[in-house]
Amino acid sequence: MFILGFAGCIGALRENTFLLKFFSVFLGIIFFLELTAGVLAFVFKDWIKDQLYFFINNNIRAYRDDIDLQNLIDFTQEY
């Protein structure tokens, strides 16, 4: 991420077309990946909800067995 921002900044500062093209292409790729993730999340929202429910229930059952998980859940609840 740093390299992408650095390329855009230096490309604009030095008017370097290669760095600006690199920046714009990767920014476009990231945008379309986020758009795709949003559409897939909307289409498969029931599956995501079921998986999240399953994940949370398994972690609640393992709360007392794993001290790291217990500390993580406690920290999340305090925050």
C-alpha positions in Angstrom: 0.0 0.0 0.0 2.9 2.3 0.8 4.5 1.6 -2.6 1.2 2.5 -4.3 0.8 5.8 -2.5 4.5 6.6 -2.9 4.3 5.9 -6.7 1.3 8.2 -7.0 2.9 11.0 -5.0 6.3 10.9 -6.8 4.6 10.4 -10.1 2.6 13.5 -9.7 5.5 15.5 -8.2 8.0 14.5 -11.0 5.3 14.3 -13.7 6.5 10.7 -14.4 3.9 9.1 -16.7 5.1 5.5 -15.8 4.5 6.0 -12.1 1.2 7.7 -12.7 0.0 4.8 -15.0 1.2 2.3 -12.4 -0.7 4.2 -9.7 -3.9 4.5 -11.7 -3.9 0.9 -12.9 -3.5 -0.5 -9.4 -6.0 1.9 -8.0 -8.5 0.7 -10.6 -7.7 -2.9 -9.8 -8.3 -2.3 -6.1 -11.5 -0.5 -6.8 -12.9 -3.4 -8.9 -11.8 -5.9 -6.3 -13.7 -4.0 -3.6 -16.7 -3.6 -5.9 -16.6 -7.4 -6.6 -16.3 -8.2 -2.9 -19.3 -5.9 -2.2 -21.5 -7.5 -4.9 -20.5 -11.0 -3.7 -21.2 -10.1 -0.1 -24.7 -8.9 -1.1 -25.4 -12.0 -3.2 -24.2 -14.5 -0.6 -25.3 -12.6 2.5 -27.2 -15.6 3.9 -24.1 -17.9 3.5 -21.9 -15.2 5.1 -24.4 -14.8 8.0 -24.5 -18.6 8.6 -20.7 -18.8 8.5 -20.3 -15.9 10.9 -22.9 -17.5 13.3 -21.1 -20.8 13.1 -17.7 -19.1 13.8 -19.0 -17.1 16.8 -20.7 -20.1 18.3 -17.5 -22.2 18.0 -15.5 -19.5 19.7 -18.0 -19.1 22.5 -17.8 -22.9 23.2 -14.0 -22.7 23.2 -13.9 -19.6 25.4 -12.8 -21.3 28.6 -10.4 -23.8 26.9 -8.1 -21.3 25.1 -6.6 -18.5 27.1 -5.6 -16.4 24.1 -9.1 -16.6 22.7 -10.4 -15.6 26.1 -8.1 -12.6 26.3 -9.1 -11.5 22.8 -12.8 -11.7 23.5 -12.4 -9.9 26.8 -10.4 -7.1 25.1 -13.0 -6.8 22.3 -15.8 -6.5 24.8 -14.0 -3.9 26.9 -13.1 -1.8 23.8 
